[in-house]
Amino acid sequence: MGDETTGTEAVVYAACVNCGEPTEYPESVKGSTLCPVCEWHEAQRTACSG
């Protein structure tokens, strides 16, 4: 059995720095975090156009 977790620990997700929606990253992640929608928009803005 050992040191297995029971899954009762709640993960608190960081808020998106653009819109405030929950992200896929825990609050312990360093740097600016974006929700999936804002990540997609950011990727579209920074993608090579040609």
Distance bins in CASP14 RR format, pairs under 12 A and 6 or more apart:
PFRMAT RR
TARGET T0000
AUTHOR 0000-0000-0000
RMODE 2
METHOD distances of the structure
MODEL  1
5 11 0 0 0 0 0 1 0 0 0 0 0
9 26 0 0 0 0 0 1 0 0 0 0 0
10 26 0 0 0 0 0 1 0 0 0 0 0
10 27 0 0 0 0 0 1 0 0 0 0 0
11 22 0 0 0 0 0 1 0 0 0 0 0
11 23 0 0 0 0 0 1 0 0 0 0 0
11 24 0 0 0 0 0 1 0 0 0 0 0
11 25 0 0 0 0 1 0 0 0 0 0 0
11 26 1 0 1 0 0 0 0 0 0 0 0
11 27 0 0 0 0 1 0 0 0 0 0 0
11 28 0 0 0 0 1 0 0 0 0 0 0
11 29 0 0 0 0 0 1 0 0 0 0 0
12 22 0 0 0 0 1 0 0 0 0 0 0
12 23 0 0 0 0 0 1 0 0 0 0 0
12 25 0 0 0 0 0 1 0 0 0 0 0
12 26 1 0 0 1 0 0 0 0 0 0 0
12 27 1 0 1 0 0 0 0 0 0 0 0
12 28 0 0 0 0 1 0 0 0 0 0 0
12 29 0 0 0 0 0 1 0 0 0 0 0
13 20 0 0 0 0 0 1 0 0 0 0 0
13 21 0 0 0 0 1 0 0 0 0 0 0
13 22 1 0 1 0 0 0 0 0 0 0 0
13 23 1 0 1 0 0 0 0 0 0 0 0
13 24 1 0 0 1 0 0 0 0 0 0 0
13 25 1 0 0 1 0 0 0 0 0 0 0
13 26 1 0 0 1 0 0 0 0 0 0 0
13 27 1 0 0 1 0 0 0 0 0 0 0
13 28 0 0 0 0 0 1 0 0 0 0 0
13 29 0 0 0 0 1 0 0 0 0 0 0
13 33 0 0 0 0 1 0 0 0 0 0 0
13 34 0 0 0 0 0 1 0 0 0 0 0
13 35 0 0 0 0 1 0 0 0 0 0 0
13 36 0 0 0 0 0 1 0 0 0 0 0
14 20 0 0 0 0 1 0 0 0 0 0 0
14 21 0 0 0 0 0 1 0 0 0 0 0
14 22 1 0 0 1 0 0 0 0 0 0 0
14 23 1 0 1 0 0 0 0 0 0 0 0
14 24 0 0 0 0 1 0 0 0 0 0 0
14 25 1 0 1 0 0 0 0 0 0 0 0
14 26 1 0 0 1 0 0 0 0 0 0 0
14 27 1 0 1 0 0 0 0 0 0 0 0
14 28 0 0 0 0 1 0 0 0 0 0 0
14 29 1 0 0 1 0 0 0 0 0 0 0
14 30 0 0 0 0 0 1 0 0 0 0 0
14 31 0 0 0 0 1 0 0 0 0 0 0
14 32 0 0 0 0 1 0 0 0 0 0 0
14 33 1 0 1 0 0 0 0 0 0 0 0
14 34 0 0 0 0 1 0 0 0 0 0 0
14 35 0 0 0 0 1 0 0 0 0 0 0
15 21 1 0 0 1 0 0 0 0 0 0 0
15 22 1 0 0 1 0 0 0 0 0 0 0
15 23 1 0 0 1 0 0 0 0 0 0 0
15 24 0 0 0 0 0 1 0 0 0 0 0
15 25 0 0 0 0 1 0 0 0 0 0 0
15 26 0 0 0 0 0 1 0 0 0 0 0
15 27 0 0 0 0 1 0 0 0 0 0 0
15 29 0 0 0 0 0 1 0 0 0 0 0
15 32 0 0 0 0 0 1 0 0 0 0 0
15 33 1 0 0 1 0 0 0 0 0 0 0
15 34 0 0 0 0 0 1 0 0 0 0 0
15 35 0 0 0 0 1 0 0 0 0 0 0
15 38 0 0 0 0 0 1 0 0 0 0 0
16 22 1 0 0 1 0 0 0 0 0 0 0
16 23 1 0 1 0 0 0 0 0 0 0 0
16 24 0 0 0 0 0 1 0 0 0 0 0
16 25 0 0 0 0 1 0 0 0 0 0 0
16 32 0 0 0 0 1 0 0 0 0 0 0
16 33 1 0 0 1 0 0 0 0 0 0 0
16 34 1 0 1 0 0 0 0 0 0 0 0
16 35 1 1 0 0 0 0 0 0 0 0 0
16 36 0 0 0 0 1 0 0 0 0 0 0
16 37 0 0 0 0 1 0 0 0 0 0 0
16 38 1 0 1 0 0 0 0 0 0 0 0
16 39 0 0 0 0 1 0 0 0 0 0 0
16 40 0 0 0 0 0 1 0 0 0 0 0
16 41 0 0 0 0 0 1 0 0 0 0 0
16 42 0 0 0 0 0 1 0 0 0 0 0
17 23 0 0 0 0 1 0 0 0 0 0 0
17 25 0 0 0 0 0 1 0 0 0 0 0
17 29 0 0 0 0 0 1 0 0 0 0 0
17 31 0 0 0 0 1 0 0 0 0 0 0
17 32 1 0 1 0 0 0 0 0 0 0 0
17 33 1 0 0 1 0 0 0 0 0 0 0
17 34 1 0 0 1 0 0 0 0 0 0 0
17 35 0 0 0 0 1 0 0 0 0 0 0
17 38 0 0 0 0 1 0 0 0 0 0 0
17 39 0 0 0 0 0 1 0 0 0 0 0
17 42 0 0 0 0 0 1 0 0 0 0 0
18 32 0 0 0 0 1 0 0 0 0 0 0
18 33 0 0 0 0 1 0 0 0 0 0 0
18 34 1 0 0 1 0 0 0 0 0 0 0
18 35 1 0 0 1 0 0 0 0 0 0 0
18 36 0 0 0 0 0 1 0 0 0 0 0
18 37 0 0 0 0 1 0 0 0 0 0 0
18 38 1 0 1 0 0 0 0 0 0 0 0
18 39 0 0 0 0 1 0 0 0 0 0 0
18 40 0 0 0 0 0 1 0 0 0 0 0
18 41 0 0 0 0 1 0 0 0 0 0 0
18 42 0 0 0 0 1 0 0 0 0 0 0
18 45 0 0 0 0 0 1 0 0 0 0 0
19 33 0 0 0 0 0 1 0 0 0 0 0
19 34 0 0 0 0 1 0 0 0 0 0 0
19 35 1 0 0 1 0 0 0 0 0 0 0
19 36 0 0 0 0 0 1 0 0 0 0 0
19 37 1 0 0 1 0 0 0 0 0 0 0
19 38 1 0 1 0 0 0 0 0 0 0 0
19 39 0 0 0 0 0 1 0 0 0 0 0
19 41 0 0 0 0 1 0 0 0 0 0 0
19 42 0 0 0 0 0 1 0 0 0 0 0
20 32 0 0 0 0 0 1 0 0 0 0 0
20 33 0 0 0 0 1 0 0 0 0 0 0
20 34 0 0 0 0 1 0 0 0 0 0 0
20 35 1 0 0 1 0 0 0 0 0 0 0
20 37 0 0 0 0 0 1 0 0 0 0 0
20 38 0 0 0 0 1 0 0 0 0 0 0
21 33 0 0 0 0 0 1 0 0 0 0 0
21 34 0 0 0 0 1 0 0 0 0 0 0
21 35 1 0 1 0 0 0 0 0 0 0 0
21 36 0 0 0 0 1 0 0 0 0 0 0
21 37 1 0 0 1 0 0 0 0 0 0 0
21 38 1 0 0 1 0 0 0 0 0 0 0
21 39 0 0 0 0 0 1 0 0 0 0 0
22 33 0 0 0 0 1 0 0 0 0 0 0
22 34 0 0 0 0 0 1 0 0 0 0 0
22 35 1 0 0 1 0 0 0 0 0 0 0
22 36 0 0 0 0 1 0 0 0 0 0 0
22 37 0 0 0 0 0 1 0 0 0 0 0
22 38 0 0 0 0 0 1 0 0 0 0 0
23 29 0 0 0 0 1 0 0 0 0 0 0
23 31 0 0 0 0 0 1 0 0 0 0 0
23 32 0 0 0 0 1 0 0 0 0 0 0
23 33 1 0 1 0 0 0 0 0 0 0 0
23 34 1 0 0 1 0 0 0 0 0 0 0
23 35 1 0 1 0 0 0 0 0 0 0 0
23 36 1 0 0 1 0 0 0 0 0 0 0
23 37 0 0 0 0 0 1 0 0 0 0 0
23 38 0 0 0 0 1 0 0 0 0 0 0
23 39 0 0 0 0 1 0 0 0 0 0 0
24 33 0 0 0 0 1 0 0 0 0 0 0
24 34 0 0 0 0 1 0 0 0 0 0 0
24 35 1 0 0 1 0 0 0 0 0 0 0
24 36 1 0 0 1 0 0 0 0 0 0 0
24 37 0 0 0 0 0 1 0 0 0 0 0
24 38 0 0 0 0 0 1 0 0 0 0 0
24 39 0 0 0 0 1 0 0 0 0 0 0
25 31 0 0 0 0 1 0 0 0 0 0 0
25 32 0 0 0 0 0 1 0 0 0 0 0
25 33 1 0 1 0 0 0 0 0 0 0 0
25 34 0 0 0 0 1 0 0 0 0 0 0
25 35 0 0 0 0 1 0 0 0 0 0 0
25 36 0 0 0 0 0 1 0 0 0 0 0
25 39 0 0 0 0 0 1 0 0 0 0 0
26 33 0 0 0 0 1 0 0 0 0 0 0
27 33 0 0 0 0 1 0 0 0 0 0 0
32 38 0 0 0 0 1 0 0 0 0 0 0
32 39 0 0 0 0 0 1 0 0 0 0 0
32 42 0 0 0 0 1 0 0 0 0 0 0
33 39 0 0 0 0 1 0 0 0 0 0 0
33 42 0 0 0 0 0 1 0 0 0 0 0
34 40 0 0 0 0 1 0 0 0 0 0 0
34 41 0 0 0 0 1 0 0 0 0 0 0
34 42 1 0 0 1 0 0 0 0 0 0 0
34 43 0 0 0 0 1 0 0 0 0 0 0
34 45 0 0 0 0 0 1 0 0 0 0 0
35 41 0 0 0 0 1 0 0 0 0 0 0
35 42 0 0 0 0 0 1 0 0 0 0 0
36 42 0 0 0 0 0 1 0 0 0 0 0
36 43 0 0 0 0 0 1 0 0 0 0 0
37 43 0 0 0 0 0 1 0 0 0 0 0
37 44 0 0 0 0 0 1 0 0 0 0 0
38 44 0 0 0 0 0 1 0 0 0 0 0
38 45 0 0 0 0 0 1 0 0 0 0 0
39 45 0 0 0 0 0 1 0 0 0 0 0
39 46 0 0 0 0 0 1 0 0 0 0 0
40 46 0 0 0 0 0 1 0 0 0 0 0
40 47 0 0 0 0 0 1 0 0 0 0 0
41 47 0 0 0 0 0 1 0 0 0 0 0
END
